[in-house]
Amino acid sequence: MLSVPLVLSIPPSMQLTDEQFLALCEINSDLYLERNLKTGEIFIKTPVGGETGNRNFSLIVQLGIWVKQDQTGIGFDSSTGFRITGASKEPMSPDAAWVRLERWNTLTAEQKRKFPPICPDFVVELRSPSDTLTSLQKKMEEWIKLGVQLGWLIDRIGRKVYIYHHDGSQLEFRLVRGAKLQSLTIRKIKNQSLSGWNADWGGQKLTVKGSI
């Protein structure tokens, strides 16, 4: 993506409704648009480069396999935007997300078609060369405040993985160059600090494999 997103300022008299903003995103599907809900500014980003796109693809494939095996929720890729009450931007969009099926089924067909008004239970953010670690850490903190139960921030550049829990606690792992992220599983993490989630999350473990 662009190192600095383009910012489009909108006069107060021309602020877009939710329907208009959704339509704007749909007709510009080759761009990633975010809207600052306080100022009305629209941030315009371009698609990621090949290397980051490949890593995102690998992440989505592995999440998809787990989702199919687990069958307790549904997964989303980075093109999905979530409309969440209290968020600083609209839509909020992680690199990958997962929502428990019982929560997803409370939405109407119309809500599912648009930006779903629901906060994911699990999100993953993958740092690209144009991302600063500070900005992604702030985004992860916001995700947790909005209701995310578990978040992974994978920093390939700094060779670290940050695990964020719904209770505000964090875990940090340093990876030796060339190492593979093979031991981080939802089962392992939730058993450490997400008491009561065993039944909700099912019995399948999610292991992220492959060099990051």
N, C-alpha and C positions, 0 to 999 in steps of 0.2 A: 504494500500500500504506500501511498504518499507519506513521506516522513512527517509532513505537516498537512493535515486535512484542509481542503478548501472550505471556507466559511461563507455562507450566503446569509446576509442580514435581511430580515423581512420587516417592513414597516408595521407598526401596531395595527394600522387599518387594514392590513392585508394578511393577517395571521391565518394560517390554514386550519381548517377543521380536521378532526381525526380522519374523516372520510376522504378529504382532499389530500391529506398527507399520504394515506395509504395508496391512493390513485397515483400520486407522484412517484412513489416507490415502485409501483407495478410497471409504469411505463418507462422507468429508468432502471430496469432490472440488472443492467450491467454495472451499476454503481451501488455502493452501500451508503445509505442515507441515515443520518441520525438527527433528531431534533431536540434542542435544549428547551425543556418545558418552561423554564423561567424567562429566557430572553427571546425565544422563538427562532433563534438562529438554526440554520440547517448545515450540518457538517457533511461534506461530500468526500468520499474515499473511493479510490480505484481498486480493482482486483489485486490480490497478492501475487508475488512472483512465483516462479515454478517450484523452487525448493520448498517454500513455505506451504504452497498448495499441495505438494506431494505429502508433506508431513501431516497436514490437516486431513488429507484423504486417508492416510494410514490410520490415523486416530479414529476417524469416523467408521472405517471398516471394522476395526476391533470393537468399538462400542456397539455397532450394529449387530455383530455376531453375539455379543453378550446379551443385548436386548432380546434377540430372537430366542435365545436359550432360556433366559430368565422369565420372560412373559409377564412381568408384573408392572411394566411401564413402557413408554415409547420414547424413542430418541429423536434428536434434531441436530441438523448441521448448522454451520455458521451463517447460512442465508436466512435463518429464522429469527424474527424479531418478536420479543415479548413486551406487551404493554403492562407495566407493573405500577401500581399505585405507590407514590412516594419516590419513584426513580428520578434521577437527575436528567435522564435523556429518554427519548422515545424513538424507536424501540430500543430495548436492551438486548444485545445479541452476543452470546458467548461463541467460542469456536465449536463447542459441542455441548449438548444438554440432554437431560433425561427427566421425565415427569412420571410420577406414579399413575398408573392407569385409573385408579379410583378417583383421583383428582381430575385428570384429563376428561373423564366421562361426565363430570359435572358441567362442562361447557356446552353451549349450544353449537349447532352446526355452523351458524354464522360466526360465532366467536372463534371457532377453530379455523375458519377460512381466512380471517383477518389476522392481525397481530394478536395472538392469544392473550387474554387478560389473566395471566397466571404466572407465578414465579416458579422456575424449575426447581426440582429437588436436588439435582446434581449438575454442576457445570464444570467445563474445562476451558481454560484459557492457555493458548500456546503462544509464547513470545516470538515475534518475528523481528528481523533486523531493524525495522522502523519503529518498533515499540520500545518505550522506556520501561524499565522494571518498576519504577515508582508509579507510573500511570496504571499499569496492570495490577499492582498491589492495591491501589486505591479502588480500582474497579472490583477486585475480589472482595474487598471489605464492604463495598456497597452491596454486592450480591448477597453476602451473609446478612446484612441489615435488612434486606428486602425479603428474606425468608429462605434462601438457599440452605440446604442442610449439609451439603458437602461440596467443596470446590477444590479443584487441582489447578495450580498455576505451574506450567512446565516452562522453565527458562533454559532453553538449550544453550543460549549464549553464555550465561553464567554457570552452566552445568549444575543447576539446582532445581528441585521440585518443592513447591510449597503446598501444604495441605491445610485447607481452612475448614473448620467445623462450625456447626450452627451455634455452639455455645461460646464462640469467640476464641477458642483455643486454636493453636497452629502447630504444625509439625514442619520441619525443614530437612530435606535430604540433599546431600552433596553427591554428585555423580562423578566418578572417575571417567576421564575421556575414553570413549569407546565402550563404556558400560551400557547395559541395556536395562530399561525400566521394566523389570520382570516381577518384582515382589510386591508392588503396590496393588492391593486388591481392596475392593469395597468391603468385602467380608472382614479383612484384617483391620482396616481403619475403623469401621463401625464397631467392631468388638472392643476397640481401645477406648472410644469416647462417645459413641452414639448408642448408648444403652437404650434398649427397647425397639431398635430398628431391625432386629433380625427377621422378625416375621414380615414386616412391611417390605423389606427389600428382597425377600426370597433367598434361595440357597445358592444361586449361581455367583461365582466370583468374577470380577472384571480385572484382567491383568493386561497392562499395556506393554507390549513387546516391541522390540526394534530400537535401534539407536536413535536417540533424540539429540 
